[in-house]
Every structure is written in structure tokens, then in C-alpha cells.
Amino acid sequence: MSGRKLLWFTPMFVYVLFTLWYTNLSGPLSEEEIAVFVNQMERDDFAPAQIASMRQFMEEDTGRQFLMVNVLDMAPTPRPVEGVPADESSAQVMGRYMEHMFPELLKRASHPIFLGRAVFDSMDIVGIEGAENWTSAALMRYRSRRDLIEIASNPIFGGKHEFKMAALDKTIAFPVENQLYLSDPRLLLLLVLFAIVSATDILVFGRRR
């Protein structure tokens, strides 16, 4: 293979591998998968209302990626949690939760795409009480509903979720399927690789003509 072909083929191969990993190719959750997850949650004593909500979430699966919108209000001091020193801040307690979450997220091509601190109180509130003050907001990308349920139904996270709840005064989290998502890494990677390879092609092989 010539040097020029190798220059174009290698990034293309990397991009295809990344896209195959980053994209849900398994389709929506099947009835059999839903039954397995529901049974797991029942064994782990999830609340009936929570199981019913998760079942509906799974049954309405489209197979597409989605973003979890999180609005957070950190507690001035965290509520006591077994095994956590009393002098830890809410941020440190939340960090205990995320240190378990991040490895599970990343191996499923799921990750934060936006994190930001609030710079002022809510400027528009309709039909919600006590929603004037928030600490931060985050958007978390999930490859599929299957990936989220795999994490949520894993028994090892039963105790870890207590860290998150102890660190927060209040929170809202809801999933959305994107209609416009210009920061999709698949698009960004394609543009970056094309720009680098094109520039290299011109600099290296253009001079040989």
C-alpha cells in the first residue's frame, strides 16, 4: 500500500471502529431483556413506582442515543452517610458517587457533554415551587437506554446512589432524544481527521508532484 493510501486508510479505519463502538447497533430493548432487568430490580427491592417507571421507559425505547438533563442544587453540608467522614463537603461526597459511575459510563460510550455552574437564580419559573436556586447543570450522553438500565440495575450501585442523594438538596433529571446535536463526537472526529489528513496530504504529497 502506498504512503498516500495509508495516510487516508488509517484514520478512516480508526473512525469506523470508533463509530461502531459509539453507536448503539443492538436496536431497542427486547421484551426478554426488559423482563430480565425488571426481575433484577424486583430482587434488589426497588420501589414498585420506580420499577413501573423504568419498565415504561424501557418499553418505549427507540434504540437511539439520548441525553440526560440534570439540574442540581448541592447541599451546604452533606447528610450523614455510613463510611463517609463527617468533615467531607457535598462536592467530595458527590465525587464518591461519580468515581464509581465514570468507569461504567465510559465503557458504554456514555459521558458528560456539558457541565456548568449557575451564575444567578432562576429567571423563569412556571408551576414549580422551590426552584429558585440551583448550583449547577449537566448533560450526560447515553449510547442507549440499555446502557443506562445496565448501570441503574447493577446491585453494586445500590449503596453508591446514597452518596448522590446525601450531597444534594434537590435535583431534577429527565431524558431527551436530541433533534439538534452539533457537538456529536462522531461529527467532530470526522471533521478533525479530515482536516488533519487533508493538510498532511497537501504538505507531504503535494510537494512531490
C-alpha angles and dihedrals in degrees: 000000000000121000092249094052090048090051091058099034098054097057090042090054091048091049093051092050091049093048093049090052096042096048125073105240096169096079125220122338113279124229089251092054091048091052091051093050093046091050090050092052091048091052089050092052098245111176113267091239090052092049091049091051093048091047091055090046089054096043090054093051114142095187091242130124116259141191125234111218110212125188112185137192110190118215116245086234124010122247114252115277124185111258095017119111112245093234096060117115125234089254091055092048090049087050089059088058095046094048087066095040101050098063091049092047097047096049087056094050090253122131146142115283098180136023125172143160121235112250097188143011122279110292098194124034127167125176097348127107123208095015098118098102129052132164103205148339133223140184117210121194118217122192091216144340087257090063093051093048092048089058097040095048095046107114093219090069094056092092096031092064088065088070091059094047092047092053096051135075091191140342143181123206127175135159126241132184108225123242094179119027111159093167095062105142091223090062094041093048091049092051094045094047092046092050094048095045093045092051092046091048091053095045097044108029099025090067092055094063 
